Amino acid sequence: MMNRIKLTFLSLFWGAVFPCTGQVKTNLPKENTTISVTHPILTKTKGSQPADNVHCSLQDKASNLWFGTTGEGVYKYDGKSFSQFSASNGLKSNMINHIMEDKNGKIWIGTAAGAYFFDGKTFVEVKIPLIFDTPATKHDVFSIMQAKSGKLWFATINGVYVYDGKSFIPFAVNEGVSGYMNEKNNVEYILEDKSGNIWFGGRGNKGVFYYDGKTLTNLKPNGDSWAWPALEDKQGYIWFSNWNGAYRYDGKSFTSFTKEDGLSGAVTRIIEDRKGNLWFGGGNSGICRYDAPASPHSDSHMAKEKSFTCFTTKDGLINNDVWSILEDKKGNLWIGTRNTGLSRYDGKGFIAFSEKSDISLFPQNK
């Protein structure tokens, strides 16, 4: 079963790279759509497929919203209209894996064809000196994280690199294993906690790793299964996710949250909102809200008694396969889904900001 899910994900997420054209402004929906809107929507123009999704999101210091997709490039929303960026703006791939803003306000993009930063007009490629040969179109940069030191950490198809603004230095994590896409690819997400530990996770690993500045340590939230590091919450817990659910680490042990606890199966994204509520998004699961324990010293049994409140297309969400969740400065949640779907949740209801589709590509949760 696990192999089938893994193969399904590979075929959907690492699909073909679509051709790029120039920057466009959003238009009204095509005639064959039935959605009625009174606000701008994210419109597909690059021929992306139902398997493609809004994969990552960011609100920058100027309050612009950025959305990275796996088939349509990057969209920027200024509150009035969407602008789309692709090949004529410097990108070599429409598959966007990650968006982040550094301390200086520079927007960084990780794509299937390398890393880029936005200079205000175009995207400029930053060449990472890869230590393992791959096809020119498969220089995947899965995520980018800026540490407290100011250095940038890149998780790539060729392993992890640390960038000090001048040069890239490889950082070995669990070398010698089979990896996910090749023997060097064993990290997809990187997280720095409040203590300065760097966490690494990816489908090429067993468990997760953390680096305390001296030693790399392996921990296993769920036996030999992989996990993605997601966030450290306000209570000091560190959260991880995978196809089985979510895992919370208190510094000593892991507590798992699965369908048996009210979570709707596979978890792809976790965020914490300004009120301290945790939100979980997943394949065919919609989004679920969880009220965090009142104290990091609350015992696991009491914490598990708290319930999940889940929202799906029945509640107005545009698609149940969730791949991105962002809280903006006003407290709205922006949810990115399969079929390049985008919804906004204001605490009362959902508003579609893309062409509507209910197509689901994950196995149904029984």
N, C-alpha and C positions, 0 to 999 in steps of 0.2 A: 504493500500500500504506500509506504513512504517513497519507494522508488518511483511509483506511478505519479505521485504528487510532485516529486522533484522534477521528473521529466516534463510534466504538464507545465510547471513554472518556467523551466528552461525554454520551452517552445513558445510560451506567451511573452516572457519578459525580455529574452535575448533574441527577439525576432529580427526581421530584415530592417536595414537602415533605409529610410525613405528619402527621396530627393528633396533638396532644399531650394527655396526661392527667397524673395526679399521680404522686407518688413511690410506688414499690412495692418490696417485698422480693422477692428471687428465690424461685421455686417449683421443685418438682421438674419434670423434663421432661414435656411433654405426652404423652398416651398413644400418639400415633402415632410417637414417637421410639423408637429401639432402644438409645440410649446408656445405659450403666449407670454411675452415679456414687456415690461416698460422700463427696462434697464439694459445696459450693454451685456452681452454674453460672450464667452470664449467660443470662437467659431473655428472649426477644423478646416484647414486649407491644404494639408499636405498628404491627404490620402491615408491617414492613419486608420488602423483596424480596431475592431471591438476589444482586442487583447491589449491595446495601448491604454495608458492611464495618465492622470495627473499624479506624478510620482513624488514631488517634493514642493515645498513652498516656503516663503520668507516674507516678512514685512521689514523693509529697510528703515534706516534712520529718518528718511524723508517721508515715511508712511506709505510708500508705494508697495503694492503686493506683487510678488514674483511667483510664477508657477512653472515648474519644469515638467515636461511631459516626455513620454517614451516614444512619441512619433510625430509631434508637432513643434518641437523646439521649445522655446521659452516665451512665456507671456508676461507682460508687465501691465498691471492695472493701477491707474492713478486715481481711481475713484470716479472717473468719468468715462474712460474708454480703455479697451485692451489694445496693446501693441504686441505684435508677434515678431520674434527674432529667430533667424535661421541662417542659411549659408551666406547671404549677402551682407550679413552683420558679423561675419568672421567665424561662425561655428561650422565645423566639419561633420557634425552629426546632429540629427533631430532627437536622438535619444539622450535625455537629460536625467542623470542619476541623483544629483545633489546641487543645492544652492545654499551659499552661506555669505554673510557679510562680515568682513574683518573689522578690527578695532578702528581702522582708518576710514571705514565706510566703503571699502572696495568690495564689489560683488564678485564672488568666485563661483564658477560653474564646473561641475564634474560631469563629463559626457562619455559616450561610448568611444569617442575618438580623442580623449585627452582632457586636459584642464585648461580653463580660460578665466580671464577676469574682464570685467566690463569697464571701459574707460569713459563712459558717458555717452558714447555713440556706437561703438562696435565692441565685439569681443576679441580679445587678444590672446593668442595661444601661449601657454607657458609649457615649454617642452621639458618633460621629466625624462632623465637619462635612464631608460629602461634597461634592466640587466638580464632580461629574458626575451628572446625574439617572439614577436606576435605579429599577425597581419596588421598592416598600417591602419586598417579601419577598426581594429579591436584593441585600442589602448584605453580600455575602460578605467575611469576614475569613479569609484563607487561613492565615496564620501570625502569631505574635507572638514577638518576641525582645527580651530585655533586655540592653542593652549594658553594658560595664564602667562607663560613666558613670551608670548607673541609669536612663537613658531607655529607654522602650519603643518598639520599631519594629513597625509594623503593615503587613503586606502585604494589600491589599484589592482588591476589584473596581474601585475608583477610584484605584488607585495606592498609593504608600507614604506613610505618615504617621509622624511622630516625636512622642511624647507625653512631656512633662516632668512630668506629674502635675497640670498645670493646663490646658494647651491642646495642641491637635494642630496640627502644622505639616507641610504637604505637602512631600515630597521627590521631585523629578522624577528618574526613571530612564528613559532611552531614549524620551522623548516624541516623538510624530510618527510612530510605527510603527503598524501595524494592531492590535497587541495580541492577547490571547487571547480574552477574552469581550467586550471593547470596547477602544477606543483608549487608555484609561487603565490597563487591566489587563495589565501586562507583568511583574509580579513575583508569585510565589507563595511562595517561601521566602527567608529572610534568615538569614545566618550571620555572626557576628563571630569572626575568628581571634585567635590569641594576641597578634598585633602590633597589634590594634585596627582592622584593616581590616574593612569591612562588605561582605559578598558578597550579590549579588542574582541570582536565577534564576527563570525562568518560561517557559511555552510561548509567550508573545508576543514573546520575544527571540531574537536570534541569538547563541548563546553565553551567557556570564555577564558580570556587571559587578562591579567592586569599587571601594569608596570609601575612600581613605586619609585622609580628613578635609579634603582640599582638592580632589582631582580624582577624577572618575569614569572608570574605564578599562574597556574592553570586551576580553574574551579569548574565544577560541573553541576549546573542547576538541575539538569534532568538526565542523569546518567551520562551516556556517551553522545547525547544529542547536541546539536549546535544551538547557539542563541545569539541574538543581536542585542548589544547594549543600547538602551533607549534614553534614559534620563536618571538623574538623581532628584528625588522630590523634596519638598520643603521639610519633610520629616527626617530626611537623611537616608531614606531607603533608596537603593539602586534597582532599577527595573530593567528587565530583559524580555524579549519576545521570541517566539518561533511558531511553527505550524501547530503546535499543541496548545498554545495559550501564552500566559505571561508568568514571570518569575520575579519575586521580590527578595532582595538581599539586604539583611540587616547588619552585615559586618561579620556575621558568624555562620549563618545558615540561610537556605533558600526556602521560600514558601511559594508553592505553585498555585495558579489560578486557571481553571479550565472550564469546560462546559458544565461540569458538575457543580461549579460554584456560581453559575449564572452567566459566565463569559461565553460569547458565541463562537467558540472554536478558535481557528487560526488567528494570530495577531500579527499585523504588519507594522503598526505605528502606535506609539503611546505618547501622550503629552499631559502636562499638568496645567490647568487654567489658573487664573489669578485668585480664585476662591479656594484653591487647593484640591479641587476635584480632578481625578484622573480620567482621561478619555482613551479608549482602546478602539482601534480600527482594524478590520480584518477582512479576509476573503469570504465573500458571501455572508458577512456577519453584520454589516452596517457599522454603527459606532455604539459603544457602551460607556456609560458614565459610572464611576466608582468613587464613593466618598472615602477619602483616606482616613486611617486611624487618627485619633486625636493626639497621639503621642508616639514617638518612635519606640517607646518602651511598652506599648500595648502588646499583649501576647497574641500569637498567631491565631489562636482559636477565636478570640473575641473579634479580631480584625476580619476574619472570614465570615462572621455573622452579618457583616454589612452586605447590602445587595447591589447588584449591577442593574442599571436602567438602560435598556438598549433601544436604539432607534434604527429603523430600516426604511425601505421604500414605502411601506405601509403608512409611515409617519411623514412622508414627503421627501425623504432622501433620494437623490437622483439615481443612485446605483448602490448596491450593497457591497460591492468589492472595493473596499477603502484602502488607499495607499498613501494618503497624505492628510494630516490634520494640522491646522494652524489657528491660533488665537490671535486676533488683531488687537490693536490698542484700544478699541472700543468694547472688547469683550466678545465679539462675534467669532464663531468658529467657521473656518473655511475647510471643507472636506473635499479632497480630490479622490476620484474613483476611476474604475475601468471605463473604457469607451470614452476616454478624455472627458470625464464628467466632473462638474464642479458645483457644489452646493454651499450656501451660507446658512448658518444656524444662529439665530439671535436670542436663543433661550426660550422662544415660544413656538417657532416653526422654521421650516426650511424654505429657502428660495433658490431656484435653479439659476446658475450662472453659465450654463452651457446647453448644448442641444441635448434633449432628454433621451435616455435609453435605459432600459431595465435589464439589459443583457448581463448575465452572470457567468463567469468562467471558472469559478472554483467549484469543487465538489460540494454538493448540498450538505449542510450540517444536519445530521439526523438527531 
